[in-house]
Amino acid sequence: MRDDADHPRAGPYRFYFYSHDCGEPRHAHADREKRSAKFWLDPDPSLAANHGYSRRELRDIERVVRENLELLRNEWDEFCSGYVG
C-alpha cells in the first residue's frame, strides 16, 4: 500500500476515511473508477457495502484489507483521534 496525497493506494484501489464516519466502528472505503465498497475493520475485515464491484474484485479488495489491516486500523485511529461526537 502506498500513499497518494492523503489516500493510500493498493493497485487500482484508493482507500480512505470520511471524518463524518468517525462515530461508526472502524472501516475503510475502497474506490476504483466509479465503484466503491466499505469494509469493516473489526473484529475481522468484512464487507459492509458494495457499489459496483464484482465478487472477484471484492475478494481482491478484502485480501488487500487483510494484508494491511493493522495499517488501516492505525490510520483510522489517527484520522479519527480528534473526532468529537
Backbone torsions as a table, in degrees:
resi	resn	phi	psi	omega
1	MET	NA	131.2	179.6
2	ARG	-123.9	156.3	179.2
3	ASP	-85.8	138.0	172.7
4	ASP	-128.2	99.4	-171.6
5	ALA	59.9	-118.4	-178.8
6	ASP	-100.8	7.1	-175.1
7	HIS	-121.7	114.0	175.3
8	PRO	-61.5	145.2	179.7
9	ARG	-126.4	149.0	172.6
10	ALA	-139.2	111.8	-175.0
11	GLY	58.9	-132.1	-178.5
12	PRO	-83.8	0.0	-172.6
13	TYR	-97.9	138.8	176.3
14	ARG	-109.6	127.3	-179.6
15	PHE	-107.4	139.1	-177.7
16	TYR	-159.6	172.1	178.6
17	PHE	-129.3	153.7	173.1
18	TYR	-106.7	136.3	179.7
19	SER	-63.8	-33.0	-179.9
20	HIS	-73.4	-5.1	176.2
21	ASP	-92.9	-3.5	-173.3
22	CYS	-63.5	-16.9	175.9
23	GLY	-81.3	-9.3	178.3
24	GLU	-90.6	167.7	172.4
25	PRO	-60.3	158.4	-177.9
26	ARG	-57.4	132.8	177.8
27	HIS	-159.2	165.7	177.5
28	ALA	-132.7	146.2	173.9
29	HIS	-98.9	143.8	178.2
30	ALA	-128.9	119.8	-178.8
31	ASP	-117.5	150.3	171.0
32	ARG	-151.8	122.4	-177.8
33	GLU	51.0	-121.2	-177.7
34	LYS	-102.8	20.8	179.4
35	ARG	-108.2	152.4	179.7
36	SER	-150.1	146.9	175.0
37	ALA	-142.7	155.9	178.2
38	LYS	-125.2	129.9	-179.9
39	PHE	-121.8	126.7	170.3
40	TRP	-67.2	145.3	-179.5
41	LEU	-103.3	-12.3	-177.9
42	ASP	-133.1	148.2	-7.7
43	PRO	-71.4	-31.5	173.6
44	ASP	-127.7	153.3	178.5
45	PRO	-57.5	134.1	176.9
46	SER	-152.5	149.9	-178.7
47	LEU	-71.1	128.7	176.2
48	ALA	-103.4	-36.0	-178.9
49	ALA	-156.9	147.6	178.6
50	ASN	-135.8	130.4	177.7
51	HIS	-129.8	81.6	170.7
52	GLY	105.7	-8.7	-180.0
53	TYR	-81.8	147.6	172.8
54	SER	-77.6	165.9	177.5
55	ARG	-60.2	-38.5	179.5
56	ARG	-61.7	-46.4	179.1
57	GLU	-63.8	-39.1	178.3
58	LEU	-61.2	-39.9	176.3
59	ARG	-63.4	-40.1	177.9
60	ASP	-63.1	-44.2	179.8
61	ILE	-65.4	-43.6	178.9
62	GLU	-60.5	-38.4	176.9
63	ARG	-61.2	-44.1	178.3
64	VAL	-62.7	-43.7	179.0
65	VAL	-60.5	-46.9	179.6
66	ARG	-61.7	-41.1	-179.6
67	GLU	-68.1	-22.9	-176.8
68	ASN	-120.5	24.7	-172.3
69	LEU	-58.5	-48.9	-178.6
70	GLU	-63.9	-39.7	177.2
71	LEU	-61.1	-48.4	179.9
72	LEU	-62.4	-41.5	177.6
73	ARG	-62.5	-44.2	179.5
74	ASN	-65.1	-40.7	178.2
75	GLU	-64.2	-41.6	177.2
76	TRP	-59.7	-48.8	-177.9
77	ASP	-59.6	-42.7	178.3
78	GLU	-66.2	-45.3	-178.3
79	PHE	-61.5	-41.8	-174.9
80	CYS	-94.5	4.2	-175.0
81	SER	-61.2	-29.6	-179.5
82	GLY	-94.8	6.9	-177.6
83	TYR	-67.0	132.7	174.5
84	VAL	-119.8	114.5	-174.2
85	GLY	-71.4	NA	NA
